[in-house]
Each structure stands twice: as C-alpha cells, then as structure tokens.
Amino acid sequence: MEGVHANEVGAGFVTTAVGFTASFAVVLTGLQAVGASATQSASGLGALCLVVGLGGLVLSLRYRVPVSLAWSTPGAAVLAGSGGLPGGFSDAVGAFMICGALFVLTGLWPFLGRLMSRIPAGIAQAMLAGVLIPLCLVPIEAAVSSPAVILPVALVWLLGVRFWARWAVPVAFGAALVVIGIAFATGAADAAEIRWAPSLALVLPTFSWQAVLGLALPLYIVTMASQNVSGAAVLQSFGYTAPWRPALITTGIGSATAALFGGHAINLAAISAALAAGPDSGVPFARRWRSAAWAGGFYVPLAVGAAAVSTVALAAPGGLIPAVAGLALIGTLASAVQSAWAHTADRVACALTLLVAASGITVWGIGAAFWALLLGLVTRGVLRSGRPATGV
C-alpha cells in the first residue's frame, strides 16, 4: 500500500483553505438574506462543510478522480439578491430541497440536462451578473460609511489580486480577522457571544410556488451553469473525466440533506478544483485524486468549527463581512459580464436580464432572478424571431 505524501496532503489542505475562506462570507450573507437566524446560518454553514467534505471524499475514493466539491457561491449570491419569501426561511429550505431534487433528476434523466443546456449561457450569466452587482457595491458603500474598518481590508485584497490572485480573498479575510480581533480587544464586540460548541439546527421545510419560481429554479440554473458544468470542464482540462451522473446524484442528495439544516446547495468545485487536480499541486497525475480526498477530509473538522466562525464573523463591525463577501464576488462578476456579452446578437436581451436581476424587484412574491431570466428569454426570442442564426 502506498504511503502518504506531503504534497498530497498539502494540496488538499490548500484546496480546502482557499475554498472555505474565499466564500463562506457569501454563504452567511445569502442565508441571512432569506431569513435565517444567526443559529440557522451557522448550522447551514456547518451542514455544507460536512456534506462537501464527505461527498468529495467518497467520490474521489470511489472513482480515483480528483473530484472536489464546494458549496454554490453563485447560488449564495442568488439568495442574497432574492429577498424574503412568504414563508420565511422554511420556504427557502423547501426551495433548497427542490434544487437538490433537480440535481438528482438531472443525473438520472439526461433529458432534463439537455433542457437546461438550451438556456443560453449568456442569459444565465447575465442573470448572475445582475444578482452580483448589488453585492459587489456593498464594499464601496461600506468604505464610505466605515472607512477605518473597510479600507484596510480592501487594500489588502487589492494587493492580493496584484501579487497573489489565488489567495486574494483568503488574505483579505485574514485582514478582516485582525479588524475583528481589535473590535473584541477594545470592547466594540462581545467575545462572550461566540458559540464554540458545534450545532446543527433542524429546519422543517415548507413549499410555496413563489419559492420554487423565485429561488429554487434560479439556484438550480446558476449552480448548473456556473459551477457543475465549469467544474467538469476544469477536470477535463487537466486530463480527467468527471463522474458526471454520480456527482450530480451525490450533490443532489447532499444538497437536500444539508437543506434540512439550513444549507443551500453543493456542486462540483470549479476554481478550487484546479488546486488539487492541476500540475501546480506537485502531485503526480495518477495520485491527484488523493489530494481531492484529503480536501474532503479537511472540510469535516471545519463543520465542527462552523458555529464559532459564524458568530465571530457576524460580530464584525461596520458591515465588514458583507463587504468581504462583495470583494470575493468581484472576480465572478467580471467573468459573468464577459460571458454575457460574448454574443452580439443577444446583448440587448442580456442587458435587460442584467438590469432586471440587479433591480431587486419582487412581483407576486417572486424575486428578481426569475423575472430577469423570463424577460431575457422572451426578449431574445422576439429579437431572433424570423432571423437566420448568426454566430457572435
């Protein structure tokens, strides 16, 4: 039996560290936006860590492919932009479960995957970009209202982007921890409120058509287009074939399970997947699945510490954590805008999609993401009607 190699463990640790620190603030922001309490947000983060870890570990060991899982960061952004639901957080949990069921159906029923693939990528990316714009404006607004808190963190993030792009957000989060530590030391935040004991809070789901249309469908579409498809492409770029159907079934069941404890959705990792699957890991091609397995294993203890991380983050002064979440999403926004503008024939439809999604409107209890997708598709259909197909 082959022994453990330091490079394998190191690549797995880096994959987990970057994946967690780069986006957990987005998850907390999104869950709170759909009505989660502080306890439920911490539970949701813990459940996601546990499912991401165990799912990635099982898939990597079973298929000997460096399959890394992650929570849906674009999906969390959709939550943050969706506003409240008629039934509160329990309606959101019902939407999370439906999204998980759709992942499973996509894995079992190829027709659903083909149907989803017919949604133009530009429209889906424009919807995502519109959802992200208000979130990415938060650091700017917070820098005006709390410059002493936000500007040092933003500067660290900018320097990280310039000199060490992969670690820009984790380093910015480290700077945020320094600011939070100062707040605790000076009495601006109460360290006694930190919950060190791990906890999972069961949330019974309720189901409403507003939650299905306004949250479950946008969450499913954004996660499939921006995460699962991209994650499979990342693995392919390094010479691996993703176990597509087993991954969708695993992430679907995992998402539905995590939903009962407040988690929103998990998927194939895209950006962080390269840390375990790529040659920069220093691990031979045939052994990189071990790095992904280690990455899954490292997520499990993070589930134990999720309550403490959440309470520390939520105690941060001056809107610091939402600002860090906004900084974390700027790169995703740039990529989404670039993809949305790729086809000249669809730019008007994509622009309308982006604007509606960014507006934050709610009609009949259904959030802006659904209306953006609907109006974008209708506009595209009208503008292309009777015209020959063109390229870009």
Secondary structure, DSSP 8 states (H G I E B T S, - for coil): -----HHHHHHHHHHHHHHHHTTHHHHHHHHHHTT--HHHHHHHHHHHHHHHHHHHHHHHHHH-S---EEE-HHHHHHHHHH---TTTHHHHHHHHHHHHHHHHHHHH-HHHHHHHHTS-HHHHHHHHHHHHHHHHHHHHHHHHH-HHHHHHHHHHHHHHHHH-GGGHHHHHHHHHHHHHHHHHHTTSS-GGG---S-----------HHHIIIIIHHHHHHHIIIIIHHHHHHHHHTT----HHHHHHHHHHHHHHHHTTT---EEE-STTHHHHHSGGG---GGGHHHHHHHHHHHHHHHHHHHHHHHHHHHT-STTHHHHHHHHHHHHHHHHHHHHHTS-GGGHHHHHHHHHHHHHT--BTTB-HHHHHHHHHHHHHHHHHTTS-----
